[in-house]
Amino acid sequence: MSTVRRLRSPAPSAIVDLLCAPPEAAPPATARLAEVLAARLVATPRAAPSRLDAFVAEYGAARFATAFRWSAKAARRPLGTGALRRLVAGTSRELLGAAREEVDATCDRAQRGLARRGALGTWLAAAPAEVRALCAVEAATWAWGLCHLVDYDAHAGRLAVGVPDAWFDVPGGRTTLHGRRDAMSAGVAGGLLRLRDGAPGVRAHDGLLVDGLVAAISGSAPCAPTRVVGAWPDAGVVLGVELDADTVRRAARVVVACAATFVPAAAPSAAPVLAA
């Protein structure tokens, strides 16, 4: 595997320096890899879940052991991201107010019929006012934690926050890959940051690589990330993983293995094989 850096309770400047440092290797070419990965996923029988992400890579089938339900904790990241976007754009002046505005806007979209069934907005619009207020507080707290982690006021020129997640819809299939992005370096090339709860598990590296892979093949940023940095403030741990030709191929194999976890044994496929 390419270089993995592990930092213990680093200062915000050390995290930002890691995010913005020049790549250790040339950025990988991902166009052909995306084609082969899509072919493999299309060849996977439909027993596989329609959405694959870093949490599936880390926890496998256990990711779906309990049906997902919205809660203030589950809603804090998407609402907190929207609040940060408002703050950066200058439409809000402080985090809690921005979070409240984001909750109201999310509810409004649902009430106008612009949110699908099961979406955050649909749940929020039907929730009591007390729950919506709690969601705003949780979102502001999450956003403050991210800003505190990187000392955003001091490093605003080097970082982008409030960035949307990366998505890749598999051509010819019904599988979507989801890559989370909590912050990115503001330069032409650099890293993306993931803010996580608890402590890193045994497959945390794979989860970070999947987030990086999806960002790289989604084409949703001016350039592909050159590393992924995961921060677990509860444990005081930061991991940085370089994205190069070897690690993006590893990430692709992890995604294919995740899809295969959810299907019964079947005849071998003639789809292209991802190089080791």
N, C-alpha and C positions, 0 to 999 in steps of 0.2 A: 504494500500500500504506500501511497505517497505520504509526504510528511504530515504528521498529526502533532499539533502543539497543544499542550495542556497547561493552563495557567491556574494558579491557586489565588483566590481573592484578589484579582488584579485591579489596579486603579483604572478608572474610566479611560484615561489616556492610553493605557496599554491595550485595552480592547479596541479602541478606535485605530490605533497604530496597526494592530493585526488586521483589522478590516480593510484598511487603506494601503497596506504594504504592496509593493509590486509583486506580481506572480512569480513563483519559483520555476515555472515551466511555461512553455507556450500554451495559450488557451486551446482546448481540444476542439476539433471539428466535430460538430454534432449532427449535421444534416443526415448523413448516411446512418448514423446510429439511431436517430429518430425513426427512420424508415424501417430498419430491422426490428427495433423495439415494437413499433406499431404492428408489424406483421406477426410477431410472436404473440402479442396480446389479442389480436383478432383471431388467431388460431386457438386461443384458450376458450373452452366451452363456457356458456353463459352462466354457469353456476358461480362464477367469480363475481365479487361485488363490483358495482359500476364505478366506484371511486376508490382509487388507491392513493395513499399518501405516506408520509414518514411514520405515522403511528402504526399503520399496517406493517411497515417494514420492521418496526421495533417490537411489536406485540403480536403479530400474526392474527390468527383467528380470534384471539382474546379481545381484539379491537371491537368485535361485533358481538361479544358474549351478552352484552346488555344493550337493549334498544336505546338509541340516542334520544335524549329529551333536552329541550332548551331549559336553561336555568340562568340565574344571574352570573354564575361563574362561567358557564359555557358562552354567554353572550359578551363577556367583558372584552375579549380580544377584538372581535369585529367592530364593536361599538367604540372601543378605545382607539382603534386604528382610524376610524372615521373622525373621532374627536381630534386626534393629532392632525389629520388632514385639514380640518377647519382651522386649527390653531396656526399651522404653517401658512395657510392661505390668507390669514388675517381676518377671516370672517367671525372669529371668536377670540376673546382676549384672555380667557383662563380655562383650565382644563375641565373643571366641573361644569361650567356653563357650556363648554363645547360638547361635553358628553350628553348633557340634557338636550341640547339641540339635535344631536345625532339620534337620540332615542325618539324625539318628536318627529324627525324627518323619516326615520325608518317606519314608524307607525303610520305616518301620512301616506307613504307609498303603498302600504298594505291596504289602507282604507280606500285608496283609489283603485284598488284591484291590480296593482303592479307587482305584487309579491305572490309567489307560488305557494301552494299548500305545504306546510311544514317549514317554511322559511322563518328566519328570525323575526321579520316584520309581522308576519301573520301571528306568531306567538305573542309578540309584544303588544300588538293592537288589541288582543283579547285579554291581556293581563291586567290586574288591578293597578291603580295608580301607585300604590305602595311598592309593587314589584318593579314597575318602570323606574321609580325613584332609586330603588336599590341597584338596578342595572346601571344607572348613570353613575352612581358612586363607585361601583365595581369597575366600570370602564375607565373612569378618571384615575382610580388607584392603579390600574394596570398600566395606563399610559404614563403616569408619573414614574412608576417603577422602571419603565423602559428609558425614559429621559434621564432618570437618576443614574441608571447603569452606565450610560455613555456620557454623562454630563453634557446633555444636548446644548445647553446655553453656551458652553465653551467651545463646542465642536460643530455648531450648526452648519458652518461652511463646508465641512468634510463629510457630513452624513445626510441622508434623506430618511425621514420617518413618515408614517402615514401612507406607506407605499402599498399598493394592492398585491394580493397573492398572485402566484403564477398558476396558470391552468393549461393543460394540454389535452385536447379532445382527440382521441385516437382515430385517425381517418379510417373509415370503413368498419368501425366497431362501435360499441356502446360503452366503452370504458373511458373514464376521465382521470387524468393524473392531477393531483393537487399539491403544489409546493408552497409552503408558507414563507412569508418574508416580513420580518418585523422592522428591519432597517437595512439600508444599503449604503455603501460608500458612494459619495457624490461624484467621484471621478469617472473617467472614461472606462477604467477597468478597476475591479476591486472585489470586495466580498459582500456577502449578505449575512445578516444577523438573525438568529432565532432565539427568542426569549422563552425559556422553559421552566416548568415547575419541578419541585423535588430535586432529585439527583439523577445524573445520567445512568442509564441502564447498560447492560452488556452489549446491546446493539445500537447504542446512541450514534456511533459513527455512521452506521447504515442509514439511520433516519436523516442525519444531516446531508449525506450524499444524495438521498432521494430528493430532498428539498432543492439542492443545488442542480441536480439533473433536470428537474421540471423547469426551473428558472432558465436553464441553458437552452432547452429545446422549445420553450414556449414562444420565444421571440418577443416577449413583452417588455424587454428592457433594451436600451441602446446597444448593449453588449452582454455576453454571457458572464456570469460571476466567475471569479478565479479561485475563490475559496468560500467555504461556509463556516461561520463561527456560531457555535451554540453556547448560550449562557444559562447556567442553572444557579441563580443568585442564592436560593435556599441552601445549596451545598457549597457555595463559594467556588464553583468550578466553571471554567471556560475552556471549550475545546475548539480548535481550529483545524479544518481539514482542507487540504488543497484539492482543487478540481483540475485534473489533468486527464490525459487519454486513458490511463489505467483506472482512475477512480470513477470516471463517468461510465465506463463499461461495467465496472463492478456495480454501480448504482442501477444500471439497466438490468443486470442479472438479478439483483435483489427484487426489482419490480416484477419481473417475470416469475420469480419464485413465489412472490406474494400472491399473484394471480393463481398460480398452480395450487397453492395451499387450499383453495376453496373449491376445487373441482375433484370429482371422482376419477379413478384411474380410467384412462381411455387409450385408444390407439395412438401411436406416435404421430406427431405432426411433421409435415414436410416444410414447415416455415423455416426461414433462415435461422441459423444458430449464432448467438452472440459470442464473439471471440473471447477466449479466456484472457 
